[in-house]
Amino acid sequence: MSEEFKERNGVEEGEESFAELFEQYSEGGGDDLSVGDKVTGTVIQVGENTVFVDTGTKLDGIVEREELLDEDGNCTVAEGDKVELYVVGKDSGGIKLSRAISGIGGLAMLEEAKAGALPVEGKVESTCKGGFNVAILQRRAFCPVSQIDARFVENTEEYVGQTYEFLITKLESHGRNIVVSRRALLEREAAESAQSFVSETKVGDEVEGIVTRLAAFGAFVEIMPGLEGLVHISQLGYGRVGHPEEAVSVGQKVRAKITRLEHDDKGRLKISLSMKELAQDPWDTLSATFAPGDIVTGKVVRLAEFGAFVEIAPGVDGLVHVSEMSYTKRVNKPSDMVKEGDSVPVKIKSIDPDKRRISLSMKDAEGDPWSGVADRYQAGRKVEGVVEKQEQFGIFIQLEPGITGLLPKSVISRSEKPAAFEKLHAGDTVEVVIGEVKAGERKISLTTGDAREDGDWKEFAPKRKAETGSMGLLGAKLQEAFDKKK
């Protein structure tokens, strides 16, 4: 109560409350508020049955203490706490506040709630055709499925058993036909939040919120009650994300930067957020983490015609060129070796921070099979190999994965049993002898082990055909007849 009013009306100390009430009443103390308005006020006193709230007007708000009790019967507020309540009535004695109309009520209370757009508390009891059965003031109401939430409803059963606040949108047949909407209340709250948010916020500001739901394209974050922003999947972080659930979870508290504020064709506020812009760029600390020559394990994130991109850290991937995929296999295309999602060991060949490029090698991470080949395969040593293929000039024989030698046709032709080699097929096992090893050229020549050298005396031996010629046979017969006469 103002000092001017006290002096003008001769108010004594004990008469202050009545005089103040009279001043408030006479000057229309609560005219700024109407039934249905939402009020955010500060608790100024918690009484035995009533809680008084500063409404920001000359009239205090009054709410039944019973409305502010938890399940154990304890009061959930104390002096100085902020509370959000609805105006359900007012007179010279104060402004009546309530969380929502609930309990037992007659038709007059329902009509008052509908007329004043006051929220009523209801429990979703079951689903029905097109919506839900909702118990409100011990009466049955219907809520269409499209009105149970502000978002698209995928699973109706998740709402059954829940208690929410609703607005009455239809009240007919003396209360026997009641239709309610939770969506209308949520959108009203969202509009109020959006108006407040836009007036106090700008692009570039940082906000904190709770992840409320996930979609294939991103995560929705509630910034204020009824007000959500979208973090697109590309803005969840520097790392590649296949689905938002790989980066965040529902209920998680996150910080993000506002990147866009705009209204759509229907006037709804659209807020775009970025968690990535608040995260540290992994390339800034790359040199402290990786160096050329390091062998690390990464994930294949993308295939191209010329190679595979492998992520070695969130937001950092390098290229494994097709020529760097294997020492032991001839790779025509990356998909012959890997697929997206595979974990592979790679060796870092080079790093270019300025161009944000990293060259990787899968084959160097596995090791070069030709290393030390001269020690393992010495000339004259007998080994077993597997035939890879027959060519006009010889047979390619694999001695071990990545090590293939050539058995030339010229060597086979000098073998005592050339036909045995000429009949070999791919996959057959054969014993050969190491001829010459040229590790620098990655070549090994093989021999049969019984091949004649040039100038071998066998080349000049009498031909078997001459021994069995016509004169040879006649001589043999004469010799046989001569022996019988003896």
LUMVO-165133 format. One record per residue (C-alpha): residue number from 1; residue in three letters; x negated, y negated, z. Coordinates in steps of 0.05 Angstrom, whole numbers. Layout:
// residues N
+------+------+--------+--------+--------+
| resi | resn |      u |      v |      w |
+------+------+--------+--------+--------+
|  NUM |  ALA |      X |      Y |      Z |
...
+------+------+--------+--------+--------+
//
This chain:
// residues 486
+------+------+--------+--------+--------+
| resi | resn |      u |      v |      w |
+------+------+--------+--------+--------+
|    1 |  MET |      0 |      0 |      0 |
|    2 |  SER |    -28 |    -68 |    -19 |
|    3 |  GLU |    -48 |   -120 |     34 |
|    4 |  GLU |     -6 |   -171 |     -4 |
|    5 |  PHE |     57 |   -128 |      6 |
|    6 |  LYS |     42 |   -120 |     80 |
|    7 |  GLU |     33 |   -195 |     91 |
|    8 |  ARG |     94 |   -213 |     50 |
|    9 |  ASN |    140 |   -165 |     87 |
|   10 |  GLY |    109 |   -169 |    156 |
|   11 |  VAL |     92 |    -96 |    158 |
|   12 |  GLU |     66 |    -69 |    224 |
|   13 |  GLU |     16 |    -12 |    226 |
|   14 |  GLY |     68 |     39 |    247 |
|   15 |  GLU |    115 |     18 |    191 |
|   16 |  GLU |     64 |     29 |    136 |
|   17 |  SER |     90 |     94 |    108 |
|   18 |  PHE |    161 |     70 |    101 |
|   19 |  ALA |    140 |      3 |     72 |
|   20 |  GLU |     94 |     37 |     23 |
|   21 |  LEU |    149 |     84 |      1 |
|   22 |  PHE |    196 |     25 |     -7 |
|   23 |  GLU |    145 |    -11 |    -50 |
|   24 |  GLN |    133 |     50 |    -94 |
|   25 |  TYR |    207 |     62 |   -102 |
|   26 |  SER |    223 |    -10 |   -117 |
|   27 |  GLU |    167 |    -16 |   -168 |
|   28 |  GLY |    182 |     50 |   -201 |
|   29 |  GLY |    120 |     85 |   -173 |
|   30 |  GLY |    124 |    147 |   -216 |
|   31 |  ASP |    152 |    119 |   -280 |
|   32 |  ASP |     89 |    139 |   -319 |
|   33 |  LEU |    108 |    212 |   -310 |
|   34 |  SER |    167 |    250 |   -338 |
|   35 |  VAL |    195 |    319 |   -324 |
|   36 |  GLY |    154 |    369 |   -364 |
|   37 |  ASP |     89 |    329 |   -362 |
|   38 |  LYS |     25 |    365 |   -343 |
|   39 |  VAL |    -13 |    332 |   -287 |
|   40 |  THR |    -85 |    341 |   -265 |
|   41 |  GLY |    -91 |    315 |   -195 |
|   42 |  THR |   -132 |    319 |   -131 |
|   43 |  VAL |   -107 |    355 |    -69 |
|   44 |  ILE |   -102 |    303 |    -13 |
|   45 |  GLN |    -70 |    346 |     41 |
|   46 |  VAL |    -54 |    419 |     52 |
|   47 |  GLY |      5 |    426 |     99 |
|   48 |  GLU |     39 |    487 |    130 |
|   49 |  ASN |     91 |    491 |     75 |
|   50 |  THR |     73 |    436 |     26 |
|   51 |  VAL |     12 |    412 |    -11 |
|   52 |  PHE |      5 |    338 |    -30 |
|   53 |  VAL |    -30 |    319 |    -94 |
|   54 |  ASP |    -54 |    251 |   -119 |
|   55 |  THR |    -19 |    244 |   -186 |
|   56 |  GLY |    -54 |    180 |   -207 |
|   57 |  THR |     10 |    141 |   -196 |
|   58 |  LYS |     39 |    106 |   -135 |
|   59 |  LEU |     77 |    169 |   -117 |
|   60 |  ASP |     44 |    230 |    -91 |
|   61 |  GLY |     59 |    298 |   -120 |
|   62 |  ILE |     89 |    353 |    -77 |
|   63 |  VAL |     82 |    427 |    -91 |
|   64 |  GLU |    105 |    485 |    -48 |
|   65 |  ARG |     45 |    517 |    -14 |
|   66 |  GLU |     74 |    585 |    -30 |
|   67 |  GLU |     59 |    573 |   -104 |
|   68 |  LEU |    -15 |    565 |    -89 |
|   69 |  LEU |    -26 |    630 |    -50 |
|   70 |  ASP |    -66 |    689 |    -76 |
|   71 |  GLU |    -45 |    762 |    -71 |
|   72 |  ASP |    -69 |    765 |      1 |
|   73 |  GLY |    -29 |    705 |     22 |
|   74 |  ASN |    -88 |    657 |     26 |
|   75 |  CYS |    -83 |    587 |     -1 |
|   76 |  THR |   -126 |    579 |    -63 |
|   77 |  VAL |   -137 |    504 |    -57 |
|   78 |  ALA |   -167 |    456 |     -6 |
|   79 |  GLU |   -171 |    381 |      1 |
|   80 |  GLY |   -210 |    350 |    -56 |
|   81 |  ASP |   -196 |    407 |   -105 |
|   82 |  LYS |   -170 |    392 |   -175 |
|   83 |  VAL |   -105 |    426 |   -195 |
|   84 |  GLU |    -63 |    427 |   -259 |
|   85 |  LEU |     12 |    427 |   -248 |
|   86 |  TYR |     76 |    409 |   -284 |
|   87 |  VAL |    126 |    355 |   -264 |
|   88 |  VAL |    192 |    390 |   -249 |
|   89 |  GLY |    228 |    332 |   -216 |
|   90 |  LYS |    219 |    266 |   -181 |
|   91 |  ASP |    255 |    219 |   -134 |
|   92 |  SER |    238 |    164 |    -85 |
|   93 |  GLY |    207 |    216 |    -39 |
|   94 |  GLY |    154 |    237 |    -89 |
|   95 |  ILE |    141 |    277 |   -152 |
|   96 |  LYS |    158 |    350 |   -149 |
|   97 |  LEU |    104 |    393 |   -180 |
|   98 |  SER |    100 |    467 |   -198 |
|   99 |  ARG |     56 |    515 |   -234 |
|  100 |  ALA |    116 |    543 |   -271 |
|  101 |  ILE |    189 |    558 |   -255 |
|  102 |  SER |    193 |    627 |   -226 |
|  103 |  GLY |    231 |    671 |   -177 |
|  104 |  ILE |    307 |    672 |   -176 |
|  105 |  GLY |    345 |    619 |   -214 |
|  106 |  GLY |    413 |    606 |   -242 |
|  107 |  LEU |    436 |    580 |   -309 |
|  108 |  ALA |    426 |    508 |   -287 |
|  109 |  MET |    353 |    520 |   -273 |
|  110 |  LEU |    344 |    553 |   -342 |
|  111 |  GLU |    379 |    494 |   -375 |
|  112 |  GLU |    335 |    446 |   -337 |
|  113 |  ALA |    273 |    484 |   -359 |
|  114 |  LYS |    294 |    483 |   -432 |
|  115 |  ALA |    314 |    410 |   -431 |
|  116 |  GLY |    250 |    388 |   -397 |
|  117 |  ALA |    205 |    436 |   -436 |
|  118 |  LEU |    182 |    464 |   -369 |
|  119 |  PRO |    143 |    529 |   -369 |
|  120 |  VAL |    177 |    589 |   -337 |
|  121 |  GLU |    139 |    649 |   -311 |
|  122 |  GLY |    156 |    715 |   -343 |
|  123 |  LYS |    131 |    786 |   -343 |
|  124 |  VAL |    126 |    826 |   -408 |
|  125 |  GLU |    162 |    890 |   -391 |
|  126 |  SER |    161 |    928 |   -457 |
|  127 |  THR |    158 |    922 |   -533 |
|  128 |  CYS |    220 |    923 |   -576 |
|  129 |  LYS |    236 |    914 |   -649 |
|  130 |  GLY |    203 |    850 |   -672 |
|  131 |  GLY |    175 |    830 |   -605 |
|  132 |  PHE |    177 |    839 |   -529 |
|  133 |  ASN |    226 |    844 |   -472 |
|  134 |  VAL |    207 |    792 |   -420 |
|  135 |  ALA |    236 |    785 |   -349 |
|  136 |  ILE |    249 |    712 |   -332 |
|  137 |  LEU |    284 |    689 |   -268 |
|  138 |  GLN |    311 |    760 |   -262 |
|  139 |  ARG |    341 |    756 |   -331 |
|  140 |  ARG |    322 |    790 |   -396 |
|  141 |  ALA |    292 |    746 |   -450 |
|  142 |  PHE |    264 |    762 |   -519 |
|  143 |  CYS |    196 |    738 |   -544 |
|  144 |  PRO |    182 |    749 |   -619 |
|  145 |  VAL |    115 |    781 |   -633 |
|  146 |  SER |     93 |    719 |   -670 |
|  147 |  GLN |    106 |    677 |   -608 |
|  148 |  ILE |     68 |    718 |   -556 |
|  149 |  ASP |      1 |    687 |   -574 |
|  150 |  ALA |    -31 |    632 |   -615 |
|  151 |  ARG |    -71 |    684 |   -654 |
|  152 |  PHE |    -52 |    744 |   -697 |
|  153 |  VAL |    -30 |    802 |   -654 |
|  154 |  GLU |    -63 |    868 |   -673 |
|  155 |  ASN |    -44 |    910 |   -612 |
|  156 |  THR |     24 |    894 |   -580 |
|  157 |  GLU |     12 |    943 |   -522 |
|  158 |  GLU |    -43 |    899 |   -492 |
|  159 |  TYR |     10 |    848 |   -472 |
|  160 |  VAL |     56 |    896 |   -436 |
|  161 |  GLY |     53 |    889 |   -361 |
|  162 |  GLN |     22 |    820 |   -364 |
|  163 |  THR |     52 |    757 |   -332 |
|  164 |  TYR |     49 |    693 |   -372 |
|  165 |  GLU |     81 |    625 |   -376 |
|  166 |  PHE |    133 |    613 |   -431 |
|  167 |  LEU |    176 |    558 |   -459 |
|  168 |  ILE |    250 |    571 |   -469 |
|  169 |  THR |    266 |    559 |   -542 |
|  170 |  LYS |    338 |    585 |   -544 |
|  171 |  LEU |    390 |    591 |   -489 |
|  172 |  GLU |    459 |    615 |   -510 |
|  173 |  SER |    520 |    655 |   -486 |
|  174 |  HIS |    513 |    630 |   -414 |
|  175 |  GLY |    443 |    656 |   -407 |
|  176 |  ARG |    455 |    724 |   -440 |
|  177 |  ASN |    415 |    705 |   -502 |
|  178 |  ILE |    347 |    676 |   -483 |
|  179 |  VAL |    289 |    669 |   -531 |
|  180 |  VAL |    221 |    646 |   -505 |
|  181 |  SER |    154 |    628 |   -535 |
|  182 |  ARG |     85 |    631 |   -504 |
|  183 |  ARG |     54 |    607 |   -569 |
|  184 |  ALA |     90 |    540 |   -565 |
|  185 |  LEU |     61 |    528 |   -496 |
|  186 |  LEU |     -9 |    548 |   -518 |
|  187 |  GLU |     -6 |    503 |   -578 |
|  188 |  ARG |     19 |    446 |   -535 |
|  189 |  GLU |    -38 |    456 |   -487 |
|  190 |  ALA |    -87 |    462 |   -546 |
|  191 |  ALA |    -62 |    397 |   -576 |
|  192 |  GLU |    -72 |    362 |   -509 |
|  193 |  SER |   -141 |    392 |   -502 |
|  194 |  ALA |   -159 |    374 |   -574 |
|  195 |  GLN |   -138 |    302 |   -565 |
|  196 |  SER |   -180 |    296 |   -502 |
|  197 |  PHE |   -238 |    334 |   -534 |
|  198 |  VAL |   -241 |    291 |   -597 |
|  199 |  SER |   -240 |    227 |   -557 |
|  200 |  GLU |   -299 |    249 |   -515 |
|  201 |  THR |   -340 |    292 |   -563 |
|  202 |  LYS |   -378 |    283 |   -628 |
|  203 |  VAL |   -416 |    326 |   -678 |
|  204 |  GLY |   -484 |    344 |   -649 |
|  205 |  ASP |   -460 |    351 |   -578 |
|  206 |  GLU |   -475 |    415 |   -539 |
|  207 |  VAL |   -418 |    452 |   -506 |
|  208 |  GLU |   -409 |    513 |   -463 |
|  209 |  GLY |   -354 |    564 |   -471 |
|  210 |  ILE |   -330 |    635 |   -464 |
|  211 |  VAL |   -328 |    685 |   -522 |
|  212 |  THR |   -254 |    703 |   -528 |
|  213 |  ARG |   -252 |    748 |   -589 |
|  214 |  LEU |   -294 |    774 |   -646 |
|  215 |  ALA |   -280 |    780 |   -720 |
|  216 |  ALA |   -321 |    806 |   -778 |
|  217 |  PHE |   -340 |    735 |   -797 |
|  218 |  GLY |   -358 |    707 |   -728 |
|  219 |  ALA |   -342 |    696 |   -655 |
|  220 |  PHE |   -288 |    651 |   -625 |
|  221 |  VAL |   -309 |    611 |   -564 |
|  222 |  GLU |   -260 |    577 |   -517 |
|  223 |  ILE |   -289 |    508 |   -501 |
|  224 |  MET |   -229 |    482 |   -462 |
|  225 |  PRO |   -163 |    516 |   -442 |
|  226 |  GLY |   -126 |    528 |   -508 |
|  227 |  LEU |   -183 |    500 |   -551 |
|  228 |  GLU |   -229 |    547 |   -589 |
|  229 |  GLY |   -288 |    537 |   -636 |
|  230 |  LEU |   -317 |    587 |   -686 |
|  231 |  VAL |   -390 |    609 |   -687 |
|  232 |  HIS |   -399 |    637 |   -757 |
|  233 |  ILE |   -438 |    702 |   -760 |
|  234 |  SER |   -495 |    665 |   -795 |
|  235 |  GLN |   -499 |    617 |   -736 |
|  236 |  LEU |   -503 |    668 |   -679 |
|  237 |  GLY |   -579 |    669 |   -681 |
|  238 |  TYR |   -640 |    674 |   -724 |
|  239 |  GLY |   -637 |    750 |   -728 |
|  240 |  ARG |   -596 |    785 |   -782 |
|  241 |  VAL |   -529 |    806 |   -752 |
|  242 |  GLY |   -485 |    859 |   -785 |
|  243 |  HIS |   -427 |    846 |   -738 |
|  244 |  PRO |   -418 |    794 |   -683 |
|  245 |  GLU |   -415 |    849 |   -630 |
|  246 |  GLU |   -490 |    859 |   -642 |
|  247 |  ALA |   -503 |    788 |   -615 |
|  248 |  VAL |   -448 |    771 |   -565 |
|  249 |  SER |   -391 |    804 |   -526 |
|  250 |  VAL |   -322 |    783 |   -505 |
|  251 |  GLY |   -324 |    747 |   -438 |
|  252 |  GLN |   -396 |    724 |   -447 |
|  253 |  LYS |   -413 |    652 |   -430 |
|  254 |  VAL |   -452 |    618 |   -486 |
|  255 |  ARG |   -479 |    550 |   -505 |
|  256 |  ALA |   -471 |    522 |   -575 |
|  257 |  LYS |   -479 |    459 |   -615 |
|  258 |  ILE |   -419 |    426 |   -650 |
|  259 |  THR |   -434 |    424 |   -725 |
|  260 |  ARG |   -366 |    402 |   -751 |
|  261 |  LEU |   -301 |    372 |   -726 |
|  262 |  GLU |   -242 |    366 |   -774 |
|  263 |  HIS |   -167 |    376 |   -780 |
|  264 |  ASP |   -137 |    425 |   -829 |
|  265 |  ASP |    -76 |    413 |   -874 |
|  266 |  LYS |    -30 |    427 |   -816 |
|  267 |  GLY |    -65 |    378 |   -771 |
|  268 |  ARG |    -99 |    431 |   -728 |
|  269 |  LEU |   -168 |    416 |   -702 |
|  270 |  LYS |   -223 |    460 |   -730 |
|  271 |  ILE |   -288 |    464 |   -692 |
|  272 |  SER |   -351 |    495 |   -721 |
|  273 |  LEU |   -405 |    516 |   -672 |
|  274 |  SER |   -477 |    540 |   -678 |
|  275 |  MET |   -515 |    580 |   -626 |
|  276 |  LYS |   -573 |    586 |   -675 |
|  277 |  GLU |   -589 |    511 |   -672 |
|  278 |  LEU |   -600 |    515 |   -597 |
|  279 |  ALA |   -645 |    576 |   -603 |
|  280 |  GLN |   -721 |    573 |   -614 |
|  281 |  ASP |   -744 |    585 |   -685 |
|  282 |  PRO |   -783 |    650 |   -683 |
|  283 |  TRP |   -830 |    625 |   -737 |
|  284 |  ASP |   -855 |    572 |   -688 |
|  285 |  THR |   -887 |    626 |   -644 |
|  286 |  LEU |   -902 |    677 |   -698 |
|  287 |  SER |   -977 |    668 |   -698 |
|  288 |  ALA |   -979 |    684 |   -623 |
|  289 |  THR |   -940 |    748 |   -634 |
|  290 |  PHE |   -965 |    778 |   -700 |
|  291 |  ALA |  -1030 |    780 |   -740 |
|  292 |  PRO |  -1052 |    812 |   -805 |
|  293 |  GLY |  -1072 |    884 |   -793 |
|  294 |  ASP |  -1019 |    896 |   -739 |
|  295 |  ILE |   -977 |    958 |   -746 |
|  296 |  VAL |   -905 |    947 |   -722 |
|  297 |  THR |   -837 |    981 |   -729 |
|  298 |  GLY |   -783 |    942 |   -765 |
|  299 |  LYS |   -713 |    950 |   -793 |
|  300 |  VAL |   -696 |    950 |   -867 |
|  301 |  VAL |   -647 |    893 |   -876 |
|  302 |  ARG |   -642 |    886 |   -951 |
|  303 |  LEU |   -663 |    922 |  -1015 |
|  304 |  ALA |   -683 |    889 |  -1080 |
|  305 |  GLU |   -708 |    917 |  -1146 |
|  306 |  PHE |   -780 |    900 |  -1129 |
|  307 |  GLY |   -781 |    923 |  -1057 |
|  308 |  ALA |   -749 |    924 |   -987 |
|  309 |  PHE |   -743 |    868 |   -936 |
|  310 |  VAL |   -761 |    892 |   -866 |
|  311 |  GLU |   -744 |    852 |   -803 |
|  312 |  ILE |   -801 |    857 |   -754 |
|  313 |  ALA |   -771 |    808 |   -703 |
|  314 |  PRO |   -703 |    772 |   -697 |
|  315 |  GLY |   -702 |    722 |   -754 |
|  316 |  VAL |   -769 |    745 |   -783 |
|  317 |  ASP |   -772 |    793 |   -842 |
|  318 |  GLY |   -825 |    810 |   -893 |
|  319 |  LEU |   -828 |    844 |   -960 |
|  320 |  VAL |   -853 |    914 |   -973 |
|  321 |  HIS |   -866 |    915 |  -1048 |
|  322 |  VAL |   -848 |    979 |  -1083 |
|  323 |  SER |   -922 |    991 |  -1096 |
|  324 |  GLU |   -934 |    989 |  -1021 |
|  325 |  MET |   -884 |   1043 |  -1002 |
|  326 |  SER |   -923 |   1108 |  -1008 |
|  327 |  TYR |   -990 |   1138 |  -1024 |
|  328 |  THR |   -960 |   1207 |  -1030 |
|  329 |  LYS |   -900 |   1194 |  -1075 |
|  330 |  ARG |   -888 |   1159 |  -1141 |
|  331 |  VAL |   -835 |   1107 |  -1122 |
|  332 |  ASN |   -792 |   1080 |  -1179 |
|  333 |  LYS |   -743 |   1041 |  -1137 |
|  334 |  PRO |   -739 |   1024 |  -1063 |
|  335 |  SER |   -677 |   1066 |  -1051 |
|  336 |  ASP |   -720 |   1127 |  -1067 |
|  337 |  MET |   -755 |   1116 |  -1000 |
|  338 |  VAL |   -710 |   1076 |   -953 |
|  339 |  LYS |   -640 |   1049 |   -942 |
|  340 |  GLU |   -612 |    990 |   -904 |
|  341 |  GLY |   -614 |   1001 |   -829 |
|  342 |  ASP |   -674 |   1049 |   -830 |
|  343 |  SER |   -729 |   1038 |   -779 |
|  344 |  VAL |   -798 |   1042 |   -812 |
|  345 |  PRO |   -870 |   1031 |   -790 |
|  346 |  VAL |   -905 |    976 |   -830 |
|  347 |  LYS |   -973 |    943 |   -831 |
|  348 |  ILE |   -977 |    867 |   -836 |
|  349 |  LYS |  -1020 |    850 |   -897 |
|  350 |  SER |  -1013 |    775 |   -896 |
|  351 |  ILE |   -973 |    718 |   -863 |
|  352 |  ASP |   -957 |    651 |   -896 |
|  353 |  PRO |   -922 |    608 |   -843 |
|  354 |  ASP |   -914 |    548 |   -889 |
|  355 |  LYS |   -876 |    589 |   -941 |
|  356 |  ARG |   -846 |    634 |   -888 |
|  357 |  ARG |   -870 |    696 |   -924 |
|  358 |  ILE |   -899 |    760 |   -896 |
|  359 |  SER |   -928 |    816 |   -938 |
|  360 |  LEU |   -919 |    886 |   -909 |
|  361 |  SER |   -942 |    956 |   -927 |
|  362 |  MET |   -909 |   1021 |   -909 |
|  363 |  LYS |   -963 |   1064 |   -940 |
|  364 |  ASP |  -1020 |   1030 |   -902 |
|  365 |  ALA |   -982 |   1041 |   -837 |
|  366 |  GLU |   -982 |   1116 |   -851 |
|  367 |  GLY |  -1055 |   1117 |   -873 |
|  368 |  ASP |  -1090 |   1131 |   -939 |
|  369 |  PRO |  -1095 |   1206 |   -951 |
|  370 |  TRP |  -1156 |   1194 |   -996 |
|  371 |  SER |  -1195 |   1170 |   -937 |
|  372 |  GLY |  -1249 |   1222 |   -922 |
|  373 |  VAL |  -1227 |   1265 |   -981 |
|  374 |  ALA |  -1300 |   1279 |  -1001 |
|  375 |  ASP |  -1313 |   1311 |   -934 |
|  376 |  ARG |  -1250 |   1353 |   -936 |
|  377 |  TYR |  -1259 |   1377 |  -1008 |
|  378 |  GLN |  -1331 |   1394 |  -1025 |
|  379 |  ALA |  -1351 |   1421 |  -1093 |
|  380 |  GLY |  -1348 |   1497 |  -1097 |
|  381 |  ARG |  -1297 |   1504 |  -1040 |
|  382 |  LYS |  -1238 |   1551 |  -1053 |
|  383 |  VAL |  -1170 |   1520 |  -1037 |
|  384 |  GLU |  -1097 |   1535 |  -1046 |
|  385 |  GLY |  -1051 |   1485 |  -1080 |
|  386 |  VAL |   -981 |   1478 |  -1107 |
|  387 |  VAL |   -969 |   1466 |  -1181 |
|  388 |  GLU |   -937 |   1398 |  -1194 |
|  389 |  LYS |   -931 |   1402 |  -1269 |
|  390 |  GLN |   -962 |   1430 |  -1333 |
|  391 |  GLU |   -988 |   1382 |  -1386 |
|  392 |  GLN |  -1020 |   1393 |  -1454 |
|  393 |  PHE |  -1088 |   1375 |  -1425 |
|  394 |  GLY |  -1083 |   1414 |  -1360 |
|  395 |  ILE |  -1046 |   1431 |  -1296 |
|  396 |  PHE |  -1035 |   1381 |  -1238 |
|  397 |  ILE |  -1042 |   1417 |  -1171 |
|  398 |  GLN |  -1025 |   1384 |  -1104 |
|  399 |  LEU |  -1077 |   1401 |  -1051 |
|  400 |  GLU |  -1040 |   1362 |   -996 |
|  401 |  PRO |   -988 |   1306 |   -995 |
|  402 |  GLY |  -1019 |   1249 |  -1034 |
|  403 |  ILE |  -1079 |   1289 |  -1060 |
|  404 |  THR |  -1072 |   1319 |  -1129 |
|  405 |  GLY |  -1126 |   1351 |  -1172 |
|  406 |  LEU |  -1129 |   1368 |  -1246 |
|  407 |  LEU |  -1145 |   1437 |  -1274 |
|  408 |  PRO |  -1164 |   1422 |  -1347 |
|  409 |  LYS |  -1142 |   1467 |  -1404 |
|  410 |  SER |  -1214 |   1470 |  -1427 |
|  411 |  VAL |  -1232 |   1503 |  -1361 |
|  412 |  ILE |  -1173 |   1550 |  -1363 |
|  413 |  SER |  -1193 |   1573 |  -1434 |
|  414 |  ARG |  -1261 |   1596 |  -1407 |
|  415 |  SER |  -1229 |   1636 |  -1350 |
|  416 |  GLU |  -1229 |   1711 |  -1352 |
|  417 |  LYS |  -1154 |   1710 |  -1341 |
|  418 |  PRO |  -1128 |   1647 |  -1375 |
|  419 |  ALA |  -1058 |   1676 |  -1384 |
|  420 |  ALA |  -1049 |   1678 |  -1308 |
|  421 |  PHE |  -1056 |   1603 |  -1305 |
|  422 |  GLU |  -1016 |   1588 |  -1368 |
|  423 |  LYS |   -955 |   1624 |  -1338 |
|  424 |  LEU |   -954 |   1580 |  -1275 |
|  425 |  HIS |   -892 |   1537 |  -1261 |
|  426 |  ALA |   -880 |   1477 |  -1217 |
|  427 |  GLY |   -877 |   1499 |  -1144 |
|  428 |  ASP |   -921 |   1560 |  -1154 |
|  429 |  THR |   -980 |   1569 |  -1106 |
|  430 |  VAL |  -1048 |   1581 |  -1137 |
|  431 |  GLU |  -1120 |   1588 |  -1114 |
|  432 |  VAL |  -1171 |   1542 |  -1147 |
|  433 |  VAL |  -1241 |   1518 |  -1135 |
|  434 |  ILE |  -1261 |   1445 |  -1124 |
|  435 |  GLY |  -1303 |   1420 |  -1182 |
|  436 |  GLU |  -1319 |   1346 |  -1178 |
|  437 |  VAL |  -1292 |   1294 |  -1128 |
|  438 |  LYS |  -1288 |   1220 |  -1147 |
|  439 |  ALA |  -1256 |   1188 |  -1085 |
|  440 |  GLY |  -1265 |   1117 |  -1111 |
|  441 |  GLU |  -1225 |   1135 |  -1174 |
|  442 |  ARG |  -1177 |   1179 |  -1134 |
|  443 |  LYS |  -1193 |   1238 |  -1179 |
|  444 |  ILE |  -1209 |   1311 |  -1165 |
|  445 |  SER |  -1226 |   1360 |  -1221 |
|  446 |  LEU |  -1213 |   1434 |  -1208 |
|  447 |  THR |  -1239 |   1499 |  -1236 |
|  448 |  THR |  -1215 |   1571 |  -1237 |
|  449 |  GLY |  -1279 |   1597 |  -1205 |
|  450 |  ASP |  -1292 |   1648 |  -1260 |
|  451 |  ALA |  -1297 |   1601 |  -1320 |
|  452 |  ARG |  -1358 |   1614 |  -1366 |
|  453 |  GLU |  -1408 |   1560 |  -1374 |
|  454 |  ASP |  -1431 |   1540 |  -1444 |
|  455 |  GLY |  -1483 |   1590 |  -1469 |
|  456 |  ASP |  -1457 |   1647 |  -1427 |
|  457 |  TRP |  -1484 |   1714 |  -1454 |
|  458 |  LYS |  -1413 |   1742 |  -1457 |
|  459 |  GLU |  -1399 |   1697 |  -1516 |
|  460 |  PHE |  -1449 |   1738 |  -1556 |
|  461 |  ALA |  -1426 |   1807 |  -1533 |
|  462 |  PRO |  -1399 |   1854 |  -1588 |
|  463 |  LYS |  -1325 |   1843 |  -1598 |
|  464 |  ARG |  -1281 |   1900 |  -1575 |
|  465 |  LYS |  -1245 |   1897 |  -1641 |
|  466 |  ALA |  -1308 |   1916 |  -1679 |
|  467 |  GLU |  -1319 |   1975 |  -1633 |
|  468 |  THR |  -1250 |   2002 |  -1652 |
|  469 |  GLY |  -1256 |   1989 |  -1727 |
|  470 |  SER |  -1242 |   2043 |  -1780 |
|  471 |  MET |  -1314 |   2068 |  -1783 |
|  472 |  GLY |  -1318 |   2073 |  -1709 |
|  473 |  LEU |  -1258 |   2118 |  -1707 |
|  474 |  LEU |  -1285 |   2163 |  -1764 |
|  475 |  GLY |  -1352 |   2170 |  -1728 |
|  476 |  ALA |  -1316 |   2189 |  -1665 |
|  477 |  LYS |  -1277 |   2243 |  -1701 |
|  478 |  LEU |  -1340 |   2272 |  -1734 |
|  479 |  GLN |  -1376 |   2272 |  -1667 |
|  480 |  GLU |  -1316 |   2309 |  -1636 |
|  481 |  ALA |  -1317 |   2363 |  -1692 |
|  482 |  PHE |  -1391 |   2371 |  -1685 |
|  483 |  ASP |  -1386 |   2382 |  -1610 |
|  484 |  LYS |  -1332 |   2437 |  -1620 |
|  485 |  LYS |  -1376 |   2475 |  -1669 |
|  486 |  LYS |  -1429 |   2478 |  -1615 |
+------+------+--------+--------+--------+
//
